[in-house]
């Protein structure tokens, strides 16, 4: 089973996923957790992802 987590803080999610029950499930091959960083698809030079108020 594949899980994709869209977040601004992929390192945080990956750390928590490795050190929890999710990490054991991933090591056993039951699941796969992948993080997607919103900033990677930003088009401006500062990688803003917030919208204007």
Contact map, one row per residue, 1 for C-alpha under 8 A:
11100000000000000000000000000111000000000000000000000
11110000000000000000000000000011110000000000000000000
11111000000000000000000000000011110000000000000000000
01111100000000000000000000000000111100000000000000000
00111110000000000000000000000000111100000000000000000
00011111010000000000000000000000001111000000000000000
00001111110000000000000000000000001111000000000000000
00000111110000000000000000000000000011100000000000000
00000011111110000000000000000000000010000000000000000
00000111111111000000000000000000001110000000000000000
00000000111111100000000000000000000000000000000000000
00000000111111110000000000000000000000000000000000000
00000000111111111000000000000000001000000000000000000
00000000011111111100000000000000001000000000000000000
00000000001111111110000000000000000000000000000000000
00000000000111111111000000000000000000000000000000000
00000000000011111111111000000000100000000000000000000
00000000000001111111111100000000000000000000000000000
00000000000000111111111000000000000000000000000000000
00000000000000011111111100000000000000000000000000000
00000000000000001111111110000000000000000000000000000
00000000000000001111111111000010000000000000000000000
00000000000000001111111111100000000000000000000000000
00000000000000000101111111110000000000000000000000000
00000000000000000000111111111110000000000000000000000
00000000000000000000011111111111100000000000000000000
00000000000000000000001111111100000000000000000000000
00000000000000000000000111111110000000000000000000000
00000000000000000000000011111111000000000000000000000
10000000000000000000000011111111000000000000000000000
11100000000000000000010011011111100000000000000000000
11100000000000000000000001001111110000000000000000000
01111000000000001000000001000011111000000000000000000
01111000000000000000000000000001111100000000000000000
00011110010011000000000000000000111110000000000000000
00011110010000000000000000000000011111000000000000000
00000111110000000000000000000000001111111000000000000
00000111000000000000000000000000000111111100000010000
00000001000000000000000000000000000011111100001110000
00000000000000000000000000000000000011111100001000000
00000000000000000000000000000000000011111110000000000
00000000000000000000000000000000000001111111001110000
00000000000000000000000000000000000000001111101000000
00000000000000000000000000000000000000000111111100000
00000000000000000000000000000000000000000011111000000
00000000000000000000000000000000000000000001111100000
00000000000000000000000000000000000000110111111110000
00000000000000000000000000000000000000100101011111000
00000000000000000000000000000000000001100100001111100
00000000000000000000000000000000000000000000000111110
00000000000000000000000000000000000000000000000011111
00000000000000000000000000000000000000000000000001111
00000000000000000000000000000000000000000000000000111
